[in-house]
Amino acid sequence: MWRVIVAASLLLFTANTALAAVKAAPKEMSKETRECVKCHKKDHPGIVQQWGSSKHYGANVGCYECHAADKKDPDAYMHDGKKVKKHISIIVSPKDCANCHEKAAKQMTESHHAKGGRIIGSLDNLLAEVVEGNNSLKTPAFPDGVSPAAVSGCWQCHGSQVKVIGDGQLDPATWPNTGIGRINPDGSEGACSACHSRHKFSVAQARNPENCGKCHMGPDHPQIEIYEESKHGIAFHANKDEMNLDSSKWVVGEDYNAAPTCATCHMSATKNQDVTHDIGNRISWNNRPPVSIRPEVSDQKYGLKSASIKWEERRDNMKDVCEACHSENWVENFYTQYDALVILYNEKYAKPGLKLMKAAKPLLKPSKFSNKIDWTWFELWHHEGRRARHAAAMMGPDYTHWHGTYDLAKHWYSKFVPQLEELIKKGKAAGGDQEKAAKNLEKELTAMLNSDDHKWYLNKLTAEQKAMRKKAVERFKDQMEGKVGTSK
């Protein structure tokens, strides 16, 4: 596999000429790039050194080849009117990268990653913009202000909508930003530099799990922490020197077998699949929403072409990765365990929780997060429920249980249920419509607590359930005494 096909014929970079897809690298470094480097060596030597270590440098692709702009571009400006005398833009967008990396850019911009900026404005962002923050950061693009909590938090992972404030200058609330779903001045969505950091664009760095950990971490989606505790993460750190991370050809099972990384499972080549920059094509559950759904459902919501790819096909794609190191039976059994955890969460907590919150709505203050139960429910699905589901997907037992289902159950029974009971009590005392709503909520709560999943709370386990529990305790005692064989 050739190291990388990059950049363009120099004719494509003449002034005021729109860039087009190219098939071969230039034979020599352009005059414009040499002029850029001459100054940047003095002013920004770190950038030049990083670029000098890149494959771009080896392919004669430099500053001008990536930053050249048409004077009509929204963020174009005349840079160095005395020497270079060319229009450039600060941002190199996926549309720019597509001139050489057409397939990768297309896959990325059609993926959930590129749509990360659309989440800005969701319930999550109500927290950063209003509950946690205020409009104290005022900039030319935001004269009425914007929340610093959103700018320095949410936008840095999900991506800002970059605003141009004149002569190619970018609004400081929206830039710098390498959020994966950044909305660029040219209208494109995404940021290749979110994973391929400027200006070296190291493939080894992109393959490291820490690269994904910039965003995939924390209380609501701790994938990097889960990976660290998993057998995969342990094997990676123990055998990192055997991973061939900087190899151009990087096929799992052929070029490395010590451990998988995030890239291995979700993006990198296998013996049967090419590299993909659409990170959803090997995922068979979308565990982001309150109730886990199949990925084609969420793809349809975003208008993605991949909505036509059914979850079964995506699962087969992931199984292909797994089977580079594991037997078919091992992989099938893993998915049996994973599906069971997702279904447990959906049926025991998520669906009843949504139903109860809907019934509770007439009894709540209208502003989101102005009620204690708003916070409780949000953390149940957004934090604890996600942790359990993500951890089961990545085989992180401690995060599945103690950080996941344990916290989920603890707060369900010690916070959520008592808060619902309190709402019922107050509603009944208020009379009128409040009393009617309270009685409806009481009916839903009673039905939930008397279901097989929750009746233990009312000390209503059936004789069969009690017998099963007794048998489980006896089996544990036998195990402790070495009396249990594999068939029992």
C-alpha positions in Angstrom: 0.0 0.0 0.0 1.5 3.3 -1.1 2.4 5.5 1.9 -0.2 8.2 1.1 -1.6 9.9 -1.9 -1.5 13.6 -1.2 -1.8 17.0 -2.7 -2.0 18.3 -6.2 -0.5 19.4 -9.4 0.9 22.9 -8.9 -1.4 24.2 -11.6 -4.3 23.7 -9.2 -2.9 26.2 -6.7 -2.8 29.3 -8.9 -4.6 32.4 -7.6 -8.4 32.4 -7.5 -8.6 28.9 -8.8 -10.9 26.5 -7.0 -9.1 23.3 -5.9 -10.2 20.0 -7.4 -9.6 16.3 -6.7 -6.1 15.2 -7.6 -4.5 11.8 -8.2 -0.7 12.4 -7.7 1.7 14.3 -5.6 3.7 17.2 -6.9 7.2 16.4 -8.2 8.7 19.3 -6.1 7.8 21.7 -3.3 5.9 24.7 -4.6 7.4 28.2 -4.7 4.5 29.4 -2.5 5.1 26.9 0.2 8.9 27.6 0.2 8.0 31.3 0.8 5.7 30.3 3.7 8.3 28.1 5.3 10.9 30.8 5.1 8.9 33.0 7.4 7.3 30.3 9.6 10.7 28.9 10.4 11.4 32.2 12.3 8.0 32.8 13.8 6.6 29.3 14.3 9.4 26.8 14.3 7.4 24.1 16.0 4.9 24.0 13.2 7.6 23.7 10.6 9.3 20.9 12.5 6.0 19.0 12.9 5.3 19.4 9.2 8.9 18.3 8.4 8.2 15.0 10.1 5.0 14.4 8.2 4.3 12.3 5.1 3.0 15.5 3.6 6.5 16.9 3.6 7.8 13.8 1.9 5.2 14.2 -0.8 6.0 17.9 -1.4 2.7 19.0 0.1 3.1 22.1 2.3 1.4 25.2 3.7 0.1 26.6 0.5 -1.2 23.3 -0.8 -3.5 23.0 2.2 -4.3 26.6 3.0 -4.8 28.1 -0.5 -8.1 29.7 -0.9 -10.3 31.4 -3.6 -10.7 35.1 -2.8 -14.5 34.4 -2.8 -14.3 31.9 0.0 -16.0 33.3 3.2 -12.8 33.0 5.3 -10.2 33.9 2.6 -7.8 36.8 3.1 -4.7 38.1 1.4 -1.7 36.8 3.4 1.6 38.6 3.1 0.8 41.1 0.4 4.5 41.8 -0.2 5.9 38.2 -0.8 3.4 35.4 -1.1 0.5 37.6 -2.4 -1.9 34.8 -2.3 -5.3 34.3 -0.7 -5.3 31.7 2.1 -7.7 30.5 4.8 -6.8 29.6 8.4 -9.1 26.6 8.5 -8.4 23.5 6.5 -11.7 21.8 6.3 -12.7 18.3 5.2 -13.7 19.8 1.9 -10.1 20.9 1.5 -8.7 17.5 2.6 -11.0 15.8 0.1 -8.9 17.2 -2.7 -6.5 14.4 -2.0 -8.2 12.2 0.5 -11.5 12.0 -1.3 -12.7 8.7 0.0 -11.7 9.2 3.7 -13.3 12.7 3.7 -16.5 11.5 2.2 -16.8 8.7 4.7 -16.0 11.0 7.6 -18.5 13.7 6.6 -21.2 11.1 6.2 -20.7 9.7 9.7 -22.0 10.6 13.1 -18.7 12.2 14.0 -19.3 14.9 11.5 -22.7 15.5 12.9 -21.4 16.2 16.4 -22.0 19.9 16.0 -25.7 19.4 15.6 -26.0 18.2 19.2 -25.2 21.7 20.3 -28.6 23.1 21.3 -29.8 19.8 22.8 -30.7 19.2 26.4 -27.0 18.7 27.2 -26.3 22.2 26.0 -29.1 23.7 28.1 -26.9 22.8 31.0 -23.8 24.5 29.7 -25.5 27.6 28.3 -28.0 28.3 31.0 -27.8 26.1 34.1 -24.0 26.0 34.5 -23.2 29.2 32.5 -24.3 32.6 31.4 -23.8 35.0 28.5 -20.8 36.7 29.9 -18.4 36.0 26.9 -19.1 38.8 24.3 -17.4 38.7 20.9 -18.0 40.3 17.5 -20.1 37.3 16.5 -21.9 37.1 19.8 -22.6 40.8 20.9 -25.3 39.6 23.3 -22.9 37.0 24.8 -22.4 33.3 24.9 -21.6 30.9 27.7 -17.9 30.3 28.4 -18.9 26.8 29.8 -20.2 25.9 26.3 -17.3 27.5 24.4 -14.6 25.8 26.4 -16.5 22.6 27.1 -19.2 21.3 24.8 -17.9 23.0 21.6 -14.3 21.7 21.9 -15.5 18.1 21.4 -18.7 18.5 19.5 -17.5 21.4 17.4 -18.3 25.0 17.1 -20.0 26.8 14.2 -17.0 28.9 13.1 -17.9 32.5 12.5 -15.9 34.8 10.2 -15.7 38.4 11.4 -14.0 40.0 8.5 -10.9 39.7 6.3 -10.5 36.0 7.1 -10.4 36.6 10.9 -12.4 34.0 13.0 -14.5 34.9 16.0 -12.6 34.0 19.2 -15.7 32.2 20.7 -15.6 29.8 17.8 -11.9 29.5 17.1 -9.6 27.8 18.0 -11.7 24.6 17.8 -11.0 21.1 16.6 -14.4 19.6 17.6 -15.2 16.5 15.6 -18.4 18.0 14.2 -17.2 21.5 13.6 -19.3 23.5 11.1 -16.8 25.2 8.9 -17.1 28.5 7.0 -17.2 26.7 3.7 -20.3 24.8 4.9 -18.6 21.5 5.5 -19.1 19.5 8.7 -16.2 17.9 10.6 -12.6 18.4 11.5 -10.0 15.9 10.3 -7.5 17.5 12.7 -9.7 16.3 15.6 -7.9 13.0 15.2 -5.0 13.8 12.8 -3.4 16.6 14.9 -1.7 19.4 13.0 0.9 19.6 11.5 2.4 16.1 11.6 -0.9 14.2 11.0 0.7 11.1 12.6 -1.1 7.9 11.8 0.4 6.3 14.9 -1.1 9.0 17.1 -4.5 8.5 15.4 -4.3 4.8 16.2 -3.5 5.3 19.8 -6.5 4.9 22.2 -5.5 8.1 24.0 -6.3 10.0 20.8 -10.0 9.1 21.2 -9.9 9.8 24.9 -10.0 13.5 24.4 -13.7 13.3 24.0 -14.7 9.7 24.8 -14.1 9.9 28.6 -15.8 11.2 31.7 -19.0 10.3 33.6 -21.3 9.9 30.7 -19.2 8.0 28.1 -16.0 6.8 29.7 -14.8 4.7 26.8 -11.1 5.4 27.4 -11.4 4.5 31.1 -13.3 1.3 30.2 -10.7 0.4 27.6 -7.9 0.9 30.3 -9.6 -1.7 32.6 -10.4 -4.1 29.8 -8.2 -7.0 28.7 -7.8 -5.2 25.4 -6.4 -2.1 27.1 -4.2 -4.1 29.4 -2.7 -6.0 26.5 -2.1 -2.8 24.5 -0.1 -1.2 27.3 1.9 -4.4 27.9 2.7 -4.9 24.3 2.7 -1.4 22.8 6.1 -1.9 21.2 4.7 -4.8 19.1 1.8 -2.8 17.7 3.5 -1.4 14.6 1.5 1.8 15.0 3.3 3.8 12.4 3.1 1.1 9.7 1.3 2.1 6.5 -0.3 -1.3 6.1 -2.0 -2.0 9.4 -4.2 -5.1 9.1 -5.2 -6.7 12.4 -4.0 -10.3 12.6 -1.4 -9.7 9.9 0.6 -6.6 11.0 -0.1 -6.8 14.7 -1.9 -9.1 17.0 -1.0 -8.0 20.5 -4.1 -6.0 21.1 -6.8 -3.9 19.4 -7.2 -0.2 19.8 -10.3 2.0 19.3 -9.2 2.4 15.7 -8.8 -1.4 15.2 -12.4 -2.1 16.1 -14.1 0.9 14.6 -12.0 2.1 11.6 -8.9 0.1 10.6 -8.5 -2.5 8.0 -9.1 -6.3 8.4 -8.4 -9.1 6.1 -11.9 -8.5 4.6 -12.5 -4.8 5.1 -10.7 -1.6 4.1 -10.1 1.3 6.4 -13.3 3.3 7.0 -13.8 6.8 8.5 -17.4 6.1 9.1 -17.3 5.0 12.7 -20.9 3.7 12.8 -20.5 0.9 10.3 -19.4 -1.6 12.9 -21.8 -0.6 15.7 -24.9 -2.6 16.3 -26.4 -0.6 19.1 -26.6 3.2 19.6 -26.3 3.6 23.3 -26.4 7.4 23.4 -30.2 7.9 23.9 -32.3 7.1 27.0 -33.4 3.9 25.3 -30.8 2.1 23.2 -31.8 1.9 19.5 -30.4 0.3 16.4 -27.9 2.6 14.6 -29.9 2.8 11.4 -32.7 4.5 13.3 -30.4 7.3 14.5 -28.7 7.5 11.1 -32.1 8.1 9.5 -32.7 11.0 12.0 -29.5 12.7 10.8 -30.3 12.0 7.2 -27.2 9.8 6.7 -26.8 7.5 3.8 -25.8 4.7 6.2 -29.4 4.5 7.3 -29.8 1.8 4.7 -27.2 -0.4 6.5 -29.0 -2.7 8.9 -27.5 -3.4 12.3 -27.0 -7.1 11.4 -24.6 -6.1 8.7 -22.7 -3.7 11.0 -22.4 -6.5 13.6 -21.0 -8.8 11.0 -18.4 -6.1 10.2 -17.4 -6.0 13.8 -17.4 -9.8 14.1 -14.9 -9.8 11.3 -12.6 -7.7 13.4 -13.0 -9.9 16.5 -12.4 -13.1 14.6 -8.9 -12.0 13.7 -8.0 -13.0 17.3 -11.1 -14.9 18.7 -13.0 -17.9 17.7 -16.5 -17.7 16.2 -18.0 -19.3 19.3 -16.2 -16.8 21.6 -17.6 -13.8 19.5 -21.1 -15.1 19.4 -21.1 -15.7 23.2 -19.8 -12.2 23.8 -22.7 -10.7 21.8 -25.2 -12.8 23.7 -23.8 -11.2 27.0 -23.7 -7.7 25.5 -27.3 -7.8 24.1 -28.6 -9.2 27.4 -27.2 -6.2 29.3 -28.6 -3.6 26.8 -32.0 -5.3 26.9 -31.9 -5.4 30.8 -31.2 -1.7 30.8 -33.9 -0.9 28.2 -36.7 -3.0 29.8 -36.0 -2.5 33.5 -35.0 1.1 33.6 -35.2 3.1 30.4 -38.7 2.4 29.1 -40.4 2.5 32.6 -38.4 5.7 33.4 -39.6 7.5 30.3 -43.1 6.5 31.1 -42.9 7.6 34.7 -41.3 11.0 33.7 -44.1 11.6 31.2 -46.7 10.9 33.9 -44.8 13.2 36.3 -44.6 16.1 33.9 -47.9 17.9 35.0 -46.6 17.8 38.6 -43.2 19.4 37.8 -42.1 23.0 37.4 -41.9 23.7 33.7 -38.2 24.7 33.5 -35.9 21.7 32.9 -33.5 21.0 35.7 -35.5 23.1 38.2 -36.7 19.9 39.8 -34.6 17.4 41.7 -36.1 14.6 39.7 -34.9 16.1 36.5 -31.3 15.7 37.6 -31.9 12.2 38.9 -33.5 11.0 35.7 -30.9 12.7 33.5 -28.0 11.0 35.4 -29.8 7.6 35.4 -29.8 7.4 31.6 -27.2 9.9 30.5 -24.5 8.8 33.0 -25.1 5.5 34.8 -27.1 3.8 32.1 -24.7 4.8 29.4 -21.7 3.6 31.5 -23.2 0.2 31.9 -24.0 -0.2 28.2 -20.7 1.2 26.9 -18.8 -1.0 29.4 -20.6 -4.1 28.4 -19.8 -3.4 24.8 -16.1 -3.0 25.6 -15.8 -5.7 28.3 -15.1 -3.5 31.2 -16.6 -5.4 34.2 -16.1 -2.8 36.9 -17.6 0.0 34.8 -20.5 -2.4 33.8 -21.3 -3.1 37.4 -20.0 -0.7 40.1 -20.0 2.4 37.9 -23.0 1.2 35.8 -25.8 -1.0 37.0 -25.0 -0.6 40.7 -25.2 3.2 40.5 -28.2 2.9 38.3 -30.1 0.7 40.7 -29.0 2.6 43.8 -30.3 5.9 42.5 -33.4 4.4 40.9 -34.6 3.0 44.3 -33.0 5.6 46.7 -33.7 8.8 44.7 -36.0 8.3 41.7 -38.8 6.3 43.4 -38.9 8.4 46.6 -39.0 11.6 44.5 -41.9 10.2 42.5 -43.7 9.3 45.7 -43.1 12.8 47.0 -44.6 14.3 43.8 -47.6 12.0 44.3 -48.1 13.1 47.9 -47.9 16.8 47.1 -50.2 16.5 44.1 -52.9 14.7 46.0 -52.8 17.4 48.7 -53.1 20.1 46.1 -56.4 18.8 44.7 -57.9 19.5 41.2 -55.8 18.7 38.2 -52.8 18.2 40.3 -54.6 15.4 42.3 -55.7 13.8 39.0 -52.1 13.8 37.7 -50.8 12.5 41.0 -53.2 9.6 40.9 -52.2 8.7 37.3 -48.5 8.8 38.3 -49.3 6.6 41.3 -50.9 4.1 39.0 -47.8 4.0 36.8 -45.4 3.8 39.7 -47.4 1.0 41.4 -47.5 -1.0 38.1 -43.7 -0.6 37.7 -42.9 -1.6 41.3 -45.2 -4.7 41.0 -43.5 -5.9 37.8 -41.2 -8.9 38.0 -38.1 -6.6 37.7 -39.0 -4.5 40.7 -41.3 -6.4 43.0 -38.4 -7.3 45.3 -38.5 -3.7 46.5 -42.0 -4.4 47.9 -40.8 -7.7 49.3 -43.1 -9.5 46.8 -40.7 -12.0 45.3 -42.6 -15.1 44.1 -41.9 -18.5 45.5 -40.1 -19.4 42.3 -38.0 -16.3 42.5 -37.1 -17.0 46.1 -36.2 -20.6 45.2 -33.9 -19.4 42.4 -32.2 -17.0 44.7 -31.7 -19.7 47.3 -30.2 -22.0 44.7 -27.8 -19.2 43.6 -26.6 -18.8 47.2 -26.1 -22.5 47.6 -24.2 -22.7 44.3 -21.9 -19.9 45.6 -21.3 -21.8 48.8 -20.5 -24.9 46.9 -18.1 -23.0 44.7 -16.3 -21.6 47.7 -15.9 -25.2 48.9 -14.8 -26.5 45.5 -17.9 -28.7 45.0 -19.2 -27.3 41.8 -18.1 -28.6 38.4 -18.4 -27.0 35.0 -21.6 -28.9 34.2 -23.6 -27.9 37.3 
